[in-house]
């Protein structure tokens, strides 16, 4: 009995030495080039809204649903990948790729201010979409639910196509049953926009013949 007790007691220093050795060798293997000792480790994570205001090319695409918000962000991604600062080779401006004449129509005359003001770009898009909804109100009423060139016509598809080609071209397309088409400089067609941006709820956008940016 005494012999077993002595064996147990004698094992304690061995175990302790083993543990101490393992810690000392682990510490010796640390590369102190990557040590955080002495560094100030206090970080502040900015709010997403502040990040977006501070970086025009920051694109964040959470699940936005099938309302106006989802519609405008999906369209913006197709137009510019959501980049407020982009000007394409044809001179179209910003996140939604406006030309200067369209901007003047909705009350924007300073393109430099427009390019540096995301809020102004968002207001211009809503104003232009409101105008197009008024111009196309009868065509929306007559055409929604029909199938043209294999595409089911929806209000959001019509408004997206109007952003692409202008409301006049969309009227011709709808009233000709799709026989009178349109394609932009990149070959993008009304049919494509009708299909790609169909099915969004556009009730948020009100018809307004004279919509302008405040």
Helices and strands as residue ranges (DSSP letters): H 2-28, G 32-34, H 48-54, H 68-80, H 100-105, H 111-115, H 118-135, H 137-143, E 147-148, E 151-152, H 155-165, H 167-175, H 190-196
